[in-house]
């Protein structure tokens, strides 16, 4: 069995690497052309464009690995079926369950690799891409995005509500143009804090710099009050300026990082933290919940891909050439990605259960592959 495992794994992994490298080369060329145009506008040159495009490859690897697994597995298994190698393996005792078990073990390794790339390598290199692009182009705001945040706190027994606007922020907790608005229970503005810059630590402590504070004190009645008329009131505004100010919040650096990152570039843990924050603040979290479950289930797509590829090993060589089977694999991969994206958008519109929206495409294609595999084993 070790010989069979070595033969299968070597051939399949080689095909997956070949397909993945081919796709990555195509994406790298597209990114290089895009970055070259951007760099030429500031006179940065082709070498820097090539380096920025290179840093995008981990993100593309995460997106392409399940599709590369499908096409590479189909290419390998179809080639083995056409040369009768797989038939010889079946004659030597490689039954359907054992074949499925061997491919499932390989899929587990690929799923773990997909998770590691998607949760660690891709977010890190995406952040480095933004920083390097900003350094090359001289655009200090490159990779920095604004955000609106809400925070509810209970301070001295009082429920206090804050809305925070950040003009520019990055994933490391460095903020520019911070404005903090506090509202009373009736929605009236109580205070406004404006800071030129700020940093946020993992405990939610905001260190504000160059702070301008405005406080709307209790409104004082003006003139006499009668039963028939509402008295006129005047507002008293207290202005003050501070060189620095520490403000404790429930919004720690992880939440800030999640808020300023695009949902598709967050790690699984960042998405989880941000969805919990949105739910705690009574904000809509449906889109991020679906993205979280899609991110969590995405590595398991490798199991679906190898399950889709296995029936091609039970097709005889005369039933179609390798090119036709590879084309069929590409169409299956494209249809899986399309269904996955469409299901996510429909789930947001219809407010469906997030984990069901994320799991349905994988379960549907897994059922399709198992049905095709069972039919081929029994009747072919």
Secondary structure, 3 states (H helix, E strand, C coil): CHHHHHHHHHHHHHHHHHHHHHHHHHHHHHHHHHHHHHHHHHCCCHHHHHHHHHHCHHHHHHHHHHHHHHHHHHHHHHHHHHCCHHHHHHHCCCCHHHHHHHHHHHHHHHHHHHHHHHHHHHHHHHHHHHHHHHHHHCCCCCCCEEEEEEEEEEECCEEEEEEEEEEEECCCCEEEEEEEEEECCCCCEEEEEEEEEEEECCCCEEEEEEEEEEEEEEEEEECCCCCCCCCEEEEEEEEEEEEEEEEECCCCHHHHHHHHCCHHHCCHHHHHHHHHHHHHCCCCCHHHHHHHHHHHHHCCHHHHHHHHHHHHHHCCHHHCCHHHHHHHHHHHHHHHHHHHHHHHHHHHHHCCCHHHHHHHHHHHHHHHHHHHHHHHHHHC
